[in-house]
Every structure is written in C-alpha cells, then in structure tokens.
Amino acid sequence: MASYRDKILDHPALLALAARWRAAGDTIVLANGCFDLLHVGHVRYLQAAAALGDRLLVAINSDASTRQLKGPGRPILPQRARAELVAALRGVAAVTVFDQLSVEPLLAALRPHLHAKGTDYTPDTVPEAATARALGIGVRIVGDPKHHSTRDLLAHIAHPS
C-alpha cells in the first residue's frame, strides 16, 4: 500500500484482503473502538493487539454509532480523521468503519483468528464473547490498565487543575 490512507477500506475490500491473508497463512487479529481523541491508552492497546498476530485489522465506530455510545458532543473528530490516525500507526494493517453499536456483525463476517479487547473488559464482560466462541475466534484482553480515557481528557480540557 502506497499510503496509510490506503489502509482504510470498506467492508467488502477488507473481507477480500483478509481472505488473501488467511490463505497465505497469516494470523488475523481484530480490534475495535471509537478512538475519539487518540491517546496513549489507545496506542498501547493497538500495539499489544498487533503483537498477537500477523495482521491487525481495526474497526472504528462511525460518527453515528459513536454518538449513540458516548452521547451528545461526541465524537470530537469525524470518522475519517479517526480512521486516518489509527491507520497511520505502526502495526495496523487495515482499518474499516462500522455503523452498528456492536462489532459482532463484522466479527462474524470477517472471522479473524483473534478478537482483541482493552483492559476495560475481562474475558467474561467482552460483549462479543459468545459470538466469538461460537465462531471459534479467540478473545484476548490486551493493553495497559485503564488509566486513560477520552472522557477524562475532555474533562481536564474543560476544567484544568
């Protein structure tokens, strides 16, 4: 790929690319999130997820689904900007945007080898765990302890101490 922007794919292109990688024997890892105001916790999560396999695919919540999940005033950055920031990170092989509140439909279509979630989850609280288990997809909790959040950054910006 010529540019990090070329890593941003629609779902059909992502599925086709993942099929080629799977056929080549690559281990595919899926990570997902809103990634609004990229911070060190996001970077640590994605780098740890990338270390689990050969190809890290990142699914980013669309503006509409981020607004539903996070509330009024969110996202801060539009989905294209968030996708570009994540695509520019070393270790990220491809990025896609999804509209649903849950990544389960994409997880089922993509069928990665592993689904990586951040440390704000446990193996028992991963929302997609049952779907992943049913499809034979491993679930891994990665990244550093949850001491970073966009919500906290926004609160600090609004009310610096």
C-alpha positions in Angstrom: 0.0 0.0 0.0 1.4 3.4 -1.0 0.0 5.5 1.8 -1.5 4.9 5.3 -4.8 6.2 3.8 -4.8 3.2 1.5 -5.3 1.0 4.6 -8.8 2.5 5.1 -11.1 0.0 3.4 -14.9 -0.6 3.1 -16.2 -3.9 4.3 -16.1 -5.8 1.0 -12.5 -4.8 0.4 -11.5 -5.6 3.9 -13.1 -9.1 3.7 -11.3 -9.8 0.4 -7.9 -8.7 1.8 -8.4 -10.8 4.9 -9.3 -13.8 2.8 -5.9 -13.4 0.9 -4.0 -13.0 4.2 -5.8 -16.1 5.7 -4.9 -18.1 2.5 -1.3 -17.0 2.9 -1.3 -18.4 6.5 -1.3 -15.1 8.3 -2.9 -14.8 11.8 -5.6 -12.1 11.7 -6.5 -10.0 14.8 -9.5 -7.7 15.0 -9.6 -4.8 17.4 -12.3 -2.2 17.6 -13.4 1.1 19.3 -14.3 4.7 18.8 -10.7 6.1 19.0 -12.0 9.6 19.6 -9.0 11.8 20.6 -6.4 9.2 20.1 -4.3 8.8 23.4 -1.6 6.6 24.8 -4.1 4.0 26.1 -5.3 3.5 22.5 -1.8 3.2 21.2 -0.8 0.7 23.9 -4.0 -1.4 23.2 -3.4 -1.4 19.4 0.3 -2.2 19.7 -0.5 -5.1 22.1 -3.2 -6.4 19.7 -0.8 -6.2 16.8 1.7 -8.3 18.7 -0.9 -11.2 18.9 -0.7 -12.0 15.1 0.5 -11.1 11.7 -2.2 -8.7 10.6 -4.1 -6.3 12.8 -7.5 -5.1 11.5 -9.1 -2.2 13.3 -12.8 -1.5 13.2 -13.8 2.1 14.1 -17.3 3.1 15.2 -18.9 5.5 12.8 -19.8 9.0 13.8 -23.4 7.9 14.3 -22.6 4.9 16.5 -20.0 6.8 18.5 -22.7 9.5 19.2 -25.1 6.8 20.4 -22.5 5.1 22.6 -20.8 8.3 24.0 -23.5 10.9 24.0 -24.0 14.5 22.8 -20.9 16.3 21.6 -19.1 13.1 20.5 -17.2 12.2 18.5 -14.8 15.1 18.7 -13.1 14.0 15.5 -15.0 12.8 12.5 -14.8 9.1 11.5 -12.4 9.8 8.5 -9.9 11.6 10.7 -10.1 8.9 13.4 -9.6 6.2 10.7 -6.5 8.1 9.4 -5.0 8.4 12.8 -5.4 4.7 13.5 -4.2 3.7 10.0 -1.0 5.7 10.5 0.0 3.7 13.5 2.7 1.1 13.0 1.3 -2.4 13.3 -2.1 -1.6 11.9 -2.7 -3.5 8.6 -6.1 -2.2 7.7 -8.9 0.0 9.1 -12.7 0.0 8.5 -15.6 2.0 9.8 -18.8 0.3 11.1 -22.2 1.7 11.8 -23.6 -0.8 14.3 -23.3 -0.3 18.1 -21.7 -3.8 18.3 -18.8 -5.1 16.1 -20.5 -8.6 16.1 -21.7 -8.5 12.5 -18.3 -7.6 11.3 -16.7 -10.2 13.6 -19.0 -12.8 12.1 -18.3 -11.8 8.5 -14.5 -11.4 9.0 -13.9 -14.4 11.2 -10.4 -13.3 12.5 -8.3 -15.8 14.4 -8.4 -13.5 17.5 -10.5 -10.6 18.8 -8.6 -8.2 21.0 -10.3 -6.0 23.6 -8.8 -3.5 26.0 -8.3 -3.9 29.7 -11.6 -2.1 30.5 -13.1 -5.6 29.8 -12.5 -9.0 31.3 -13.0 -12.3 29.4 -16.4 -12.5 31.0 -17.5 -9.0 30.0 -16.5 -8.8 26.4 -19.8 -8.0 24.6 -18.9 -10.2 21.6 -17.5 -13.1 23.6 -20.4 -15.5 22.9 -20.3 -14.8 19.2 -16.5 -15.2 19.1 -16.7 -18.5 21.0 -19.5 -19.8 18.7 -17.3 -19.0 15.7 -14.1 -20.4 17.1 -12.5 -17.0 17.5 -10.1 -16.5 20.4 -10.7 -13.4 22.6 -7.7 -11.7 24.2 -7.5 -8.8 26.7 -4.6 -6.5 25.9 -3.1 -3.1 26.6 -2.2 -1.4 29.8 -4.5 -0.8 32.8 -7.4 1.5 32.1 -5.9 4.7 33.4 -6.6 6.7 30.2 -9.8 7.8 28.7 -11.1 10.4 26.2 -13.8 11.3 28.8 -11.0 12.2 31.3 -9.1 14.1 28.7 -12.1 16.2 27.8 -12.9 16.8 31.5 -9.3 18.0 32.0 -9.5 20.3 29.0 -12.8 21.8 30.2 -11.6 22.2 33.8 -7.7 22.2 34.0 -6.4 21.7 37.5 
